[in-house]
Amino acid sequence: MLSEKRSSMLHGVLLITLFSCAAFYIGDMDFVKSLSLSPMIVGIVLGMLYANSLRNNLPDTWVPGIQFCSKRVLRFGIILYGFRLTFQNVLDVGLPAILIDAIVVTLTICGGVLVGKLLKMDKDIALLASVGSGICGAAAVLGAESAIKAKPYKTAVAVSTVVIFGTLAMFVYPVLYRNGVFDLNPQQMGIYTGSTVHEVAHVVGAGNAMGPEVSNSAIIVKMIRVMMLVPVLLVISFFMMRAAMKSGEGSSRGKINMPWFAILFLVVIAFNSFDLLPAGLVDFINTFDTFLLTMAMTALGAETSIDKFRKAGFKPFVLAFILFIWLMGGGYCLAKYVVPMLG
C-alpha cells in the first residue's frame, strides 16, 4: 500500500518535472528572454494550461505528487535562493537604499492589506499580492503562501497580478527615464528601480535598458528587498499564530506556520557571504534552485482553473494596479527627495 502511494506521488512529481523542463526550454528562447520572463513564469502558464485541458484525464492519485512540488519543493527552493545574496550587498549600496527599501516594503504591504479590506476582497489574496508587489514578485508570493497556507488558486491569482504589472514597469521605467520624465541621476534611478519594480528579472531587464550605472545599483537594491522577505514572513507568522489562538484553534497552527525555511534562507545568505564555494558551484546551485522554483510554480498553476480565476474576480487586479501606481509615484518621490537628504 505504501509503495503504491509513493509510486503515485512519483508520477505527479515526474509530470511536474517534465513541464518544468519544457518551461526551461521555452524560457531560453530569445523572444521570451527579451521580455525578461523567467522559467518560473513560463512554468505557471504551462501548469494553468494543463489544469484547464488535460487535468481531468489523469488519475487523482497523481495529485499528491503535484502538491508535494507546490509545498515541499517550494520551501527547499526558497532556502537555496539565499545563494544569490550576500550581506556584502547591503554594504555596497549604503544606508539610503536600505531605508528606502524598508519604507517601500512596509508601506506597500500594509497599504495593500488596507486597500484589500476596503475592496472587501479575499484576505489571503490581498496579502499575497501585497507581499509580491512589495518584495520580489513571484518568489515572495510563494514564500508568503507557505506561511499562511493559502489555496493554490489564490497564489496563482496573486502571482498573475505581480507579473502583469512588473512586466509593465520593466518597459515603462526605461522609456520615462530616457525621455527625461524621471528627473533622477543614475544612482537615484537605480535605487528607484530596485526598490519599486516587482520581479528580480524585471529589475534586470529595466536596468539593462538604462545602462550599467543604473543597472548595477538597481540589482543590489533589489537583492536587499529580497532579504526583507525573512522579517516579513516572521511578522506574518506571528499574526497568523495570534489570530489562531484568538479563534480558539490553539497554538499548534502557530507552530506549523512558523517559516523555518525563511530562517534557513537567512542562514544560507550568511554562509554565502563568506564566499567559501567556487563561483561555478554557486552558479550551478542557482540554476538548480530556479528549476525547483519552476517546479513549484508549475504545480501551483496545475491546481488553478479558469473557474477559480472567475471566483477571485477583478478586485485582485484593481489592488495590484493601485499598488503599481503607489510604487511608481511614491517610490519616485522617495528617490528624488529622500535619497539626497540621506546622503
Secondary structure as the mmCIF struct_conf table of DSSP 4:
data_model
#
loop_
_struct_conf.conf_type_id
_struct_conf.id
_struct_conf.beg_label_comp_id
_struct_conf.beg_label_asym_id
_struct_conf.beg_label_seq_id
_struct_conf.end_label_comp_id
_struct_conf.end_label_asym_id
_struct_conf.end_label_seq_id
HELX_RH_AL_P HELX_RH_AL_P1 LEU A 2 GLY A 27
TURN_TY1_P TURN_TY1_P1 ASP A 28 ASP A 28
BEND BEND1 MET A 29 MET A 29
HELX_RH_AL_P HELX_RH_AL_P2 ASP A 30 SER A 34
TURN_TY1_P TURN_TY1_P2 LEU A 35 SER A 36
HELX_RH_AL_P HELX_RH_AL_P3 PRO A 39 ALA A 51
TURN_TY1_P TURN_TY1_P3 ASN A 52 LEU A 54
HELX_RH_3T_P HELX_RH_3T_P1 ARG A 55 ASN A 57
BEND BEND2 LEU A 58 LEU A 58
HELX_RH_3T_P HELX_RH_3T_P2 ASP A 60 TRP A 62
HELX_RH_AL_P HELX_RH_AL_P4 VAL A 63 PHE A 68
HELX_RH_PI_P HELX_RH_PI_P1 CYS A 69 VAL A 73
HELX_RH_AL_P HELX_RH_AL_P5 LEU A 74 LEU A 80
HELX_RH_3T_P HELX_RH_3T_P3 TYR A 81 ARG A 84
TURN_TY1_P TURN_TY1_P4 PHE A 87 PHE A 87
HELX_RH_AL_P HELX_RH_AL_P6 GLN A 88 LEU A 118
TURN_TY1_P TURN_TY1_P5 LEU A 119 LYS A 120
HELX_RH_AL_P HELX_RH_AL_P7 LYS A 123 GLY A 134
TURN_TY1_P TURN_TY1_P6 ILE A 135 GLY A 137
HELX_RH_AL_P HELX_RH_AL_P8 ALA A 138 ILE A 148
TURN_TY1_P TURN_TY1_P7 LYS A 149 LYS A 149
HELX_RH_AL_P HELX_RH_AL_P9 PRO A 152 ARG A 178
TURN_TY1_P TURN_TY1_P8 ASN A 179 GLY A 180
BEND BEND3 VAL A 181 PHE A 182
HELX_RH_AL_P HELX_RH_AL_P10 PRO A 186 THR A 196
BEND BEND4 HIS A 198 GLU A 199
HELX_RH_AL_P HELX_RH_AL_P11 VAL A 200 MET A 210
HELX_RH_AL_P HELX_RH_AL_P12 PRO A 212 MET A 227
TURN_TY1_P TURN_TY1_P9 MET A 228 MET A 228
HELX_RH_AL_P HELX_RH_AL_P13 LEU A 229 LYS A 246
TURN_TY1_P TURN_TY1_P10 SER A 247 GLY A 248
BEND BEND5 SER A 251 SER A 251
HELX_RH_AL_P HELX_RH_AL_P14 SER A 252 ASN A 257
HELX_RH_AL_P HELX_RH_AL_P15 TRP A 260 SER A 273
TURN_TY1_P TURN_TY1_P11 PHE A 274 ASP A 275
BEND BEND6 LEU A 277 LEU A 277
HELX_RH_AL_P HELX_RH_AL_P16 ALA A 279 ALA A 302
TURN_TY1_P TURN_TY1_P12 GLU A 303 GLU A 303
HELX_RH_AL_P HELX_RH_AL_P17 ILE A 306 ALA A 312
BEND BEND7 PHE A 314 PHE A 314
HELX_RH_AL_P HELX_RH_AL_P18 LYS A 315 CYS A 333
HELX_RH_PI_P HELX_RH_PI_P2 LEU A 334 VAL A 338
HELX_RH_AL_P HELX_RH_AL_P19 VAL A 339 LEU A 342
#
